[in-house]
Amino acid sequence: MTSQPPPPPQPGAQAVPTCYRHPDRETYVRCQRCERPICPDCMRDAAVGHQCPECVREGNREVRQARATFGGAAVATPRVTWTLLVLNVLAYAAEVLRPDEVVQRFAMWSLGVHLGEWWRLITSAFLHAPPPSFWHILFNMWALYALGPELERRLGSGRFAALYLLSALGGSVAIYLFGTSAVGASGAIYGLFGALFVVARRLGYDARGVLWLIGINVVLTFVVPGISWQGHLGGLVAGAIVAAGFAYAPRRNRALVQFGVAAAVLVALVLLVTMLPPYGLLQGALT
């Protein structure tokens, strides 16, 4: 017995569908969006049925990306907060190893800034009272751990970083103008206090608890000896202004307004340092 070739298709009979990406593969499954036939290797699970790779890519482009409450990409892990925590701890470790050298070179010192040592305005915000004192860094890092993640998720990582650094700079500029020397992240932390109050009011939350927290810390600033009230209040004011710019920016051109406010605060702080001498220098009190 000899095999016979299959009979030719009858007129009008439909051809067997093949995958549009692999013409040698028969398939009876079609993409739910474009209805092109797709083989198992080209099938992508969808809410109903399957889709082809091209339709999946197109759909992903059309999906609106998740955003933080006040703009910026949504934050799943508060990486900026953790980075700031690590930097503060590393700076403190450097103080433990070389306390005098690190503090003398990087602490906030008004006369040093006036003479051109600009880095002190920022580096001082990552230093703390050197050993054997530990309460200073412990309180500031606890506050950063408690406040940072929530604010970073609301503002987005970039905006939160700008808020923190501008608050730190605001505290240092206030020390430059009205103080002598200091170290600590307290200016940045007080900026987070101010931002938390602004964000709570903007979202319609009860902000009285935050107001009490700020009030208690302001009182402690003037009651506990050895605390730089200039750094605390300078950071608080700078943080509140930046947060207001972020939280109350209109949806239209939101990013432009937000970063415009941040840039304006930065320029104002730089101008204060470049145009005004420190008060202590005028009084002959800087050493």
C-alpha positions as CSV (number, residue, x, y, z in Angstrom):
1,M,0.0,0.0,0.0
2,T,1.4,3.4,-0.9
3,S,0.6,6.7,0.8
4,Q,-1.3,9.2,-1.1
5,P,-0.9,13.0,-0.8
6,P,-3.7,14.9,0.9
7,P,-6.4,16.1,-1.4
8,P,-6.2,19.7,-2.4
9,P,-8.4,22.1,-0.4
10,Q,-11.9,22.5,-1.8
11,P,-12.7,25.9,-3.3
12,G,-13.9,28.3,-0.7
13,A,-12.2,26.4,2.2
14,Q,-10.4,28.7,4.7
15,A,-6.6,28.3,5.2
16,V,-5.4,27.2,8.6
17,P,-4.4,30.3,10.6
18,T,-0.8,30.7,11.5
19,C,1.0,32.9,14.1
20,Y,1.6,36.4,12.7
21,R,5.2,36.3,14.1
22,H,5.9,32.6,13.3
23,P,4.2,31.7,10.0
24,D,5.1,28.0,10.3
25,R,3.0,27.5,13.5
26,E,-0.7,26.8,13.3
27,T,-2.8,28.5,16.0
28,Y,-6.5,29.2,16.6
29,V,-5.9,31.8,19.4
30,R,-6.1,35.5,18.6
31,C,-4.9,38.6,20.4
32,Q,-7.8,40.2,22.3
33,R,-6.8,43.6,21.1
34,C,-5.7,43.4,17.5
35,E,-7.2,39.9,16.8
36,R,-4.0,38.7,15.0
37,P,-3.4,34.9,15.5
38,I,-0.7,34.2,18.1
39,C,1.1,31.0,19.0
40,P,1.9,29.9,22.7
41,D,5.3,31.6,22.6
42,C,3.7,34.9,21.7
43,M,0.8,34.8,24.1
44,R,0.8,37.3,27.0
45,D,-1.7,36.9,29.7
46,A,-4.3,39.7,29.9
47,A,-7.3,40.5,32.0
48,V,-9.4,38.5,29.6
49,G,-7.7,36.0,27.2
50,H,-4.3,36.7,25.7
51,Q,-2.5,39.6,23.9
52,C,0.4,39.7,21.5
53,P,3.7,41.3,22.6
54,E,3.2,44.5,20.6
55,C,-0.2,45.1,22.1
56,V,1.2,44.5,25.6
57,R,4.0,47.1,25.0
58,E,1.5,49.6,23.6
59,G,-0.8,49.1,26.6
60,N,2.1,49.6,29.1
61,R,2.9,52.9,27.4
62,E,-0.7,54.0,27.8
63,V,-1.0,53.1,31.5
64,R,-0.6,56.2,33.7
65,Q,2.4,55.8,36.0
66,A,1.7,56.0,39.7
67,R,2.6,59.4,41.2
68,A,3.3,60.7,44.7
69,T,0.7,62.9,46.3
70,F,2.4,66.1,45.3
71,G,4.1,65.0,42.1
72,G,7.1,62.9,41.3
73,A,7.3,59.1,40.9
74,A,5.6,57.0,43.5
75,V,7.9,55.9,46.3
76,A,7.8,52.3,47.4
77,T,11.1,52.3,49.4
78,P,12.2,55.7,50.9
79,R,15.7,55.5,49.6
80,V,16.5,59.2,50.3
81,T,15.6,58.8,53.9
82,W,17.8,55.7,54.3
83,T,20.6,57.4,52.4
84,L,20.5,60.4,54.7
85,L,20.5,58.1,57.8
86,V,23.6,56.2,56.5
87,L,25.4,59.5,55.7
88,N,24.8,60.9,59.2
89,V,26.0,57.6,60.8
90,L,29.1,57.5,58.7
91,A,29.9,61.1,59.5
92,Y,29.5,60.3,63.2
93,A,31.8,57.4,62.8
94,A,34.4,59.8,61.3
95,E,34.0,62.0,64.4
96,V,34.6,59.0,66.6
97,L,37.8,58.2,64.8
98,R,39.0,61.8,64.4
99,P,36.8,64.1,66.6
100,D,38.9,67.2,66.6
101,E,40.0,67.2,63.0
102,V,36.5,66.5,61.6
103,V,34.6,69.0,63.7
104,Q,37.2,71.8,63.2
105,R,37.2,71.3,59.4
106,F,33.5,70.7,58.7
107,A,31.4,72.2,61.5
108,M,29.4,75.3,61.0
109,W,31.5,78.4,61.9
110,S,30.3,81.8,60.8
111,L,33.8,83.3,60.4
112,G,35.0,80.4,58.4
113,V,32.0,80.7,56.0
114,H,32.6,84.4,55.8
115,L,36.2,83.7,54.8
116,G,35.1,81.4,52.0
117,E,34.7,78.0,53.6
118,W,31.2,77.5,52.1
119,W,31.1,73.7,52.5
120,R,30.5,74.2,56.2
121,L,26.9,75.3,55.4
122,I,26.1,71.7,54.4
123,T,28.7,69.5,56.0
124,S,27.8,70.8,59.5
125,A,24.3,69.3,59.0
126,F,25.7,65.8,58.9
127,L,27.8,66.2,62.1
128,H,26.7,65.9,65.7
129,A,28.0,66.5,69.2
130,P,31.1,64.4,69.3
131,P,31.6,61.4,71.7
132,P,31.0,60.8,74.5
133,S,27.7,62.5,73.8
134,F,25.2,60.3,71.9
135,W,21.8,61.8,72.6
136,H,22.2,64.4,69.8
137,I,22.5,62.0,66.9
138,L,20.1,59.5,68.5
139,F,17.3,62.1,68.7
140,N,17.9,63.5,65.2
141,M,18.1,60.1,63.5
142,W,15.0,58.9,65.4
143,A,13.1,62.0,64.1
144,L,14.4,61.4,60.5
145,Y,13.3,57.7,60.7
146,A,9.9,58.7,62.0
147,L,9.1,61.6,59.7
148,G,11.2,60.9,56.6
149,P,9.4,57.9,55.0
150,E,6.0,59.5,55.2
151,L,7.1,62.9,53.7
152,E,9.2,61.2,51.0
153,R,6.2,59.1,49.9
154,R,4.0,62.2,49.8
155,L,6.5,64.5,48.1
156,G,8.5,62.1,46.0
157,S,12.2,61.3,46.5
158,G,13.6,64.3,44.6
159,R,11.3,66.9,46.3
160,F,12.0,65.3,49.7
161,A,15.8,65.5,49.1
162,A,15.4,69.2,48.2
163,L,13.3,69.9,51.3
164,Y,15.8,68.3,53.6
165,L,18.9,70.0,52.1
166,L,17.2,73.4,51.9
167,S,16.1,73.1,55.5
168,A,19.6,72.2,56.6
169,L,20.9,75.1,54.6
170,G,18.3,77.4,56.1
171,G,19.5,76.4,59.6
172,S,23.1,77.0,58.7
173,V,22.4,80.4,57.2
174,A,20.6,81.5,60.4
175,I,23.6,80.4,62.4
176,Y,25.9,82.3,60.1
177,L,23.8,85.5,60.5
178,F,22.9,85.3,64.2
179,G,25.2,82.7,65.8
180,T,28.7,81.6,65.9
181,S,29.2,77.8,65.4
182,A,27.1,74.6,65.7
183,V,26.8,71.1,64.4
184,G,23.8,68.8,63.8
185,A,21.0,67.8,61.5
186,S,18.5,69.6,63.8
187,G,17.9,72.4,61.2
188,A,16.9,69.8,58.6
189,I,14.8,67.9,61.2
190,Y,12.9,71.1,62.2
191,G,12.4,71.7,58.5
192,L,10.7,68.3,58.4
193,F,8.5,69.3,61.3
194,G,7.4,72.4,59.4
195,A,6.8,70.4,56.3
196,L,4.7,67.8,58.2
197,F,2.5,70.6,59.4
198,V,2.1,72.1,56.0
199,V,1.3,68.8,54.3
200,A,-1.2,67.9,57.1
201,R,-3.1,71.2,56.6
202,R,-3.0,70.8,52.8
203,L,-4.5,67.3,53.0
204,G,-7.2,68.3,55.5
205,Y,-5.8,66.3,58.4
206,D,-5.9,67.4,62.0
207,A,-2.6,69.2,62.4
208,R,-2.9,70.1,66.1
209,G,-0.7,67.2,67.1
210,V,2.0,68.4,64.8
211,L,1.6,71.9,66.1
212,W,2.0,70.7,69.7
213,L,5.1,68.8,68.6
214,I,6.6,71.9,67.0
215,G,5.7,74.0,70.0
216,I,7.3,71.6,72.5
217,N,10.5,71.4,70.5
218,V,10.7,75.2,70.1
219,V,10.3,75.6,73.9
220,L,13.1,73.0,74.5
221,T,15.3,74.9,72.1
222,F,15.3,77.9,74.4
223,V,15.1,76.0,77.7
224,V,17.9,73.4,77.2
225,P,21.3,75.0,77.3
226,G,23.8,74.5,74.5
227,I,21.1,74.3,71.7
228,S,21.4,76.5,68.6
229,W,18.0,78.3,68.4
230,Q,19.2,79.9,65.2
231,G,19.7,76.5,63.5
232,H,16.4,75.2,64.7
233,L,14.3,78.2,63.7
234,G,16.1,78.8,60.5
235,G,15.5,75.2,59.4
236,L,11.8,75.4,60.5
237,V,11.1,78.5,58.4
238,A,13.0,77.2,55.3
239,G,11.3,73.8,55.5
240,A,7.8,75.3,55.9
241,I,8.3,77.6,52.9
242,V,9.6,74.9,50.6
243,A,6.9,72.5,51.7
244,A,4.2,75.1,51.1
245,G,5.6,75.6,47.6
246,F,5.4,71.8,47.0
247,A,2.0,71.2,48.6
248,Y,0.1,74.2,47.2
249,A,1.5,74.3,43.7
250,P,-1.3,74.2,41.1
251,R,-1.7,71.0,39.1
252,R,-1.0,72.8,35.9
253,N,2.8,73.3,35.6
254,R,3.1,71.8,39.1
255,A,6.7,70.7,38.7
256,L,7.8,74.0,37.3
257,V,6.2,75.9,40.2
258,Q,7.6,73.5,42.8
259,F,11.2,73.6,41.7
260,G,10.8,77.3,41.0
261,V,10.0,77.8,44.7
262,A,12.9,75.6,45.7
263,A,15.3,77.5,43.5
264,A,14.0,80.8,44.8
265,V,14.7,79.7,48.4
266,L,18.1,78.5,47.5
267,V,19.0,81.8,45.8
268,A,17.6,83.8,48.7
269,L,19.8,81.8,51.2
270,V,22.9,82.2,49.1
271,L,22.3,85.9,48.7
272,L,21.9,86.3,52.5
273,V,25.4,84.7,53.0
274,T,27.1,86.6,50.2
275,M,25.6,90.0,50.9
276,L,25.5,90.2,54.7
277,P,28.3,89.7,57.2
278,P,27.6,87.6,60.3
279,Y,26.2,89.5,63.2
280,G,28.8,88.2,65.5
281,L,31.5,89.6,63.3
282,L,29.9,93.0,63.5
283,Q,29.8,92.7,67.3
284,G,33.4,91.5,67.4
285,A,32.2,88.3,69.1
286,L,33.6,85.7,66.5
287,T,36.7,83.9,67.4
